[in-house]
Amino acid sequence: MSSEVKNRRRRKKINPVFPCITGALFLLLIVLVKYVDVSMVNETGTTIGLSHINMGFAAFTGVNVIWYKVTTVLGVFLLLFAGGFALIGLLQLIQRKSLLKVDYEILSLGGLYVVVVFLYALFEKVIINYRPILMDGKTEPEASFPSSHTMLVCVVMGSALMLIDRYIRDEKVARILKNICIVLIILTVVGRLICGVHWFTDILGGVLLSATLLMIFNNVLAMKKRRRK
């Protein structure tokens, strides 16, 4: 059985429950961070909710600039994967001469990217909480919830995992690319957790939001396959 067939079978079921659960947990986390156990952060002059958990975790990890730089550099792979799928879509558009003839998966992925960019901009304006420290060269604290870097990497790499088998025919190459995606997600989540530029709940929020978006994306792909039957 080919890897593409296996991948299709994994995606054929639509499950609206899981994204509803993770989405509800994300919204609940926002409420908790805004209104429960709120304390002042002396370093920035701002406040943080769930302060005993967040401050305790921050004291445990400290600030690790190296991990911050590592996770930032790893973001280059995010651009490479997203750019690769964008290139596939562009070539299909040129060859087929119609946006409607571009693969449903690529168009759906483009829609997912648009939603991610919108959420990124939204949480820069609708500030839930601020970073635990002032970043180098900054005079004011920056928005921190959810961790946008975590969200971007998890969504781009997670969605790539769902589509690699469709567009990479060589199983060995596909396996390598999928392993890269998994490693990048793990390194980013762990690295952002321990680098100290985000609160624990910022990373948790990024993971919950990413999981919600990815499960919705998976359902969108499954809907198309159901129509084809």
N, C-alpha and C positions, 0 to 999 in steps of 0.2 A: 504493500500500500504506500503510495507516494506521500511525502510530507504535506503537500498541498491538500490532499484529500483528508488527511488526519486533521489538519488545521480547520477545514470546513466543518468537519463533524464536531469539533470542539466548540464552534461558534453557532451551531444551528439552533440552539435553544434561546428563547427570549425570557429573561428573568427581570421583571420590573421591581421586584422586592428589594434586592440587594442595593441598587443605587438609591432607593428611597431611604433605606436604613442608614447608609453612610452619609447621604445628604442631610438627613435629620440630625445625625451625630455632629456633623460639621456646624449646623446652625445652633445646636445645643452648646457646642464648645464656644461659639461666639458669645452667647448669653453668659456662660460661666466666666469667661475671661473679662467680660465687661462689668459684671456685677457681683461676683462671688470672691471673697477673700482678697479684696483690692488693697494694695499697699503702694507707698511711694518708693520710687527707685532713685536713690540719692545721686547716682552717677549721671543721670540724664534729667532729673527733675520731672519725670513723668510717672505714671502709675501703671501697675500690672495686676491683673486678676489672677486667681489661683496662685497667689504669690508664694505660699509655702512650697508648693510643688515647683514652680518656675525658678524661684530664687535658690531653693535647695539644689536643683539640678545645675543651675548656673555656677553655684559655688563648687559643686563637685567637679565639673568639667573645666572651669576656668575659661580663659581666652586662648585659643590656639590659632594664630594667624596663618601658620603653614597649611592647616587643613582648610582654612577659608580660601587660600590661594589655589590649593589643589582642586577643590570643588568648583571654583570659578573657571579654572583652565579646562576642566572636564566638560564645561558647557560648550566647548568648541564642537564636541561630538554631537551635541544637540543640533547645532546648526548644520552639520554635515548630513545627519539623517533626515532632518526636515527638508533641507535643500535637495536631497536625493529624490524624495517623493515629489517635491515641487517640480523637479526636472522631468520626472516621469509624466506628470500631468501636463506640463508644457509641451512635451513631445507628442503626446496623444492629441492635444488640442491642435497642434500644427498639422499632424498627419490626418486627423479625422475631420478637421475644419468645422467643428461644432463643440461647444462646451457641453452640451447634453450627451455627446458621444464619449466623453471622457469617462473612464471607469467610475462606477458608483462608489467604490472604495476610496478612490483618490478624492472625489468631490466631498465625500463624507469626512475624510481626513482634513481637507481644507476647512470645512465647517467647524471641526473640532479645534483647529488652530485659531480660527477667528474667535471662538468662545473663550479660549485660553487667554488670548491677547486682551479681550474685553475685560475678563476677570482681573487680569494683571493691572490694567489701568483703573478699574473700579476700586480695588483695594489700596491703590496709591492715593485715592481721593477720600474714600470712606475708611478712615483709619480706626482700626480696632485697638491696636496698641503699638508701641514703639520698640525699637531695638534696645537691648539691655545696655549697650555701650554707644558712645559716639565714635563713628568711623573716622579713620584718618582723613584730615582735610575738611571734615564737616563741622559746622558750628551748631547745628541743630539735629536732634534725633530724627531718624528715618522710620517710616512705616515698616512694620515687621510681620504682621499677620495677614494671611498665611505666608509662609516662606515661599516667595515667588520662584526662587531658584529650584526648590524642591518640586513645586508644582510643574514647572516647565519641563524639567528633566523626566519626572515620572510620567507625565502625559505623552511627551514626544517619544520616549523610549518604550513606554508601555504600548502605545498604539503601533509603533514599528514592529513590536513583537507579534502583533496580530496580523500584520500584512507582509512580513518578510517572505514567508513561504509562497505567497502568491506571485511575487515579482522576482524572486531569486530561485532559479531552476536547480542550481547546483546545491545538493543537500549539505555538503560539507561547508560551503561558503555560508549558506543560510544558518547553519548551526553556529558557526563562528560569530556571525552578526548578532544572533539572538543572545549568545553568551555575553557579548559586549554590552548589549542593552541591559541585561540583568545585572552585570557587574557595575555598570554606571549608575543604575538606580540605587543599588546597595551602597556604593561609595558615597553618592551624593547625600542620601538620607543620613547615613552614619556620620559622614564628614560635617554636615551642617549641624547635626546634633551636638557634636563635641567641639566645634570651632568657637562657640561662645558668642556669635554675633546675632543669634536668634534665641528666643525663649523656647523651652520644650514644647509648649502649646502651639508655637508658630509652625514647628515641623510637623506636629500631629495634625494641625489644620491643613497643611499642604498635602499630607498623605491622604487624609479623608476626602478632600476636594478632588484630588487626582483620581482616587479610586472611584468616586462618583462619576466623574467625566468619562473614565475609561469603560465603566460598565454600561453607561448610556451609549457610548460609541459602539461597544460590542453588540448591544441590542439593535442599534441602527443597522449594522452589518447583517445581523441575523434576520431582520425584517425583510431585507432585500432577497436573501436566499430563500425565505419562506415563500415569497411571491413567485419565485422562479419554478417552484414545484408544481 
